[in-house]
Amino acid sequence: MSVPFAPTLAGVQLMGLAWWLLLPAAAGGAWAICKLYRRETEPYPEARRWLFGLRAAAIALLALLLSQPVLHRVFARYQPPLVLVLRDNSPSMKVQDRQEPVERKLREAVVLGLIDAKLRDTRAEEAAQGLERAHADLEAATVSARQALQVLQQSAPDAGAARDRLAETRQGLAAAAKKLDAALDAWQGAPGAEAGELGAARKSAQDLKKLDGELGESDLENAQARQLLATRAHGVHELALALEKHAAAARMRQDLADRALAAQDRPEIQAALKKLAGMDRAALVDAVLDGKVAQAAGDRVQTVSYRLDSKLRPIEGAREEDAELEDAGTKGETDLATPLLRLAERHAQDPIAAVVLCSDGRHTSGPAPEEAARALAARGIVLHTLGAGGLEAPFDLCVARLEGSPSVFLDETIRLTAHLKVAGLQSSPGGPEIKNAKLVLRRGDEVLDERAAAFGRDGWFQQEFELKAEQAGTHVYGVTLEPLPGEALAENNHAEAVVDVANDRLKVLLADLMPRWESRYVASLLRRERKMTLDERWLLSGDGLGPKPAALPDDEQALEACDVVILGDIPRTGSTRPRRSGSLSTSATAAGSWCSWPVPMRCRGATPTDRWPSCFP
């Protein structure tokens, strides 16, 4: 619906001096100018008329400028609200829900327009809907009755408030009775309706009307009446439970009727079911949005659609400036929250009426979708969800993740744990017969382990792997579950983990005069670090405990092999090679090592260049 531009309001507004003040001032100024220049223009009678005209025009222009006139014109135009449609295009939306019962597929075909809706007998479905609405009214009436009973049981009972609650209860009962009668009328002619089910439902309707009359006659002034009210409140609850069972029975009758219709050998029905069997979840969402929803919306709203997988991309027909949206996730993952926030930011200046998220609900990365929904609600944007997928999970084997030690050394044991998830095992056509699947562990293209994984139920399973680190370097280990017949999705049957195998440990040299608390603390930390080999040298070893060690090794190669050198307060007698102390920093830098030493007490004030020669022998 579009309305062309049409002027609805036009006029002039004076934003400067008021007209009642400006007009007298302009008239007085014109009279004064004419009076003043009359004698000057007497010698020029022919030019007098033009001079007076020019002066009058100057006075009029000055008055116009002082009045500050503004010419405005207002147009009315209908601007359709913007609806952002986000369609999930992640790998899980490529699943075909083959486990769905045929009656549900038949209803999907009717919604998509593949089958004429008149072929279905929906009287049982209408009865179920009426029973569910009556059940909702009875639930509200139960709450009101219990509130009335609670008011009467207080230390100071309020009979007036209790009567108000009872009035609400009776209104709920009356509404439920009306909807129940309509539902029973629809159920009466439904195919497959049994007399026992209808009889029980009609008895519930009679009990409902009887209970309504009893509540209208309730006396709230004595304890016996209060006890009777408690019994009647419980009766309302029992009726609500009975209606819930009747609604389930009507739904079952509708399922049987649709199943019988799908079993008929009618060409249009079989062709529609065959076409529906070849559509995945994404195709179903596209068919619904591009068909029924687009026809219902028409020109009343403006829609901008996006696809969500590893990136957020506009569908054909969206605005060109939306073609370069930022990355919304990594490949193979689904983030339902971040794209919602980025869309709202990108369309901050547009009149967004609502955001529609079409997804199967699989959220694997990013913040929680509830946070995005709250952020949109705070901006006044309504979020609607359109669910895709079956009521029961399709048969699928998934390697959720592969965990293990991120780094080990040569000849150590690499421990990997594969977390496997099984869903829809019982709902698959051959589910109960499927027990084993082949699980393969690879390092690159090399097969390291093969085993059979047994699955007898839905849920999480773990498989442990232990192997020896025989090759140094960074390796990518992958676990793969070979797809089984009837599996819905094979893209999630693989997971990887990166393990770094180190060739040798870091060599650390720690030397100090005595084991002070600082040195002992550093040594205790390094001792526990399995990636390091610590060489501790305490120069004061005590009398009679053997020769005192040197602070630095005598072998030049042994010193260069140290990756980290930590020196404490070393006296002049702590080293046997004075010349090496001054070049320690240079040699460590050249070898790619790290050298650290604190400033000894006796060397405070010395420059870094002469600190080692003056403090070391």
Secondary structure, 3 states (H helix, E strand, C coil): CCCCCEEEEEEEEECCCCHHHHHHHHHHHHHHHHHHCCCCCCCCHHHHHHHHHHHHHHHHHHHHHHHCEEEEEEEECCCCCEEEEEEECCHHHHCCCCCCCHHHHHHHHHHCCCCCHHHCCCHHHHHHHHHHHHHHHHHHHHHHHHHHHHHHCCCCCCHHHHHHHHHHHHHHHHHHHHHHHHHHHHHHCCCCCCHHHHHHHHHHHHHHHHHHHHHHCCCCCCHHHHHHHHHHHHHHHHHHHHHHHHHHHHHHHHHHHHHHHHHCCCHHHHHHHHHHHCCCHHHHHHHHHHHHHHHHHCCCCEEEEEEECCEEEECCCCCHHHCCCCECCCCCCCCCCHHHHHHHHHCCCCCEEEEEEEECCCCCCCCCHHHHHHHHHHCCCEEEEEECCCCCCCCEEEEEEEEECCEEECCCEEEEEEEEEEECCCCCCCHHHCCEEEEEEEECCEEEEEEEEECCCCEEEEEEEEEECCCCEEEEEEEEECCCCCCCCCCCCEEEEEEEEECCCEEEEEEECCCCHHHHHHHHHHHHCCCEEEEEEECCCCCCCCCCCCCCCCCHHHHHCCCEEEECCCCHHHCCCHHHHHCHHHHHHHCCCEEECCCCHHHCCCCHHHHHHHHCC
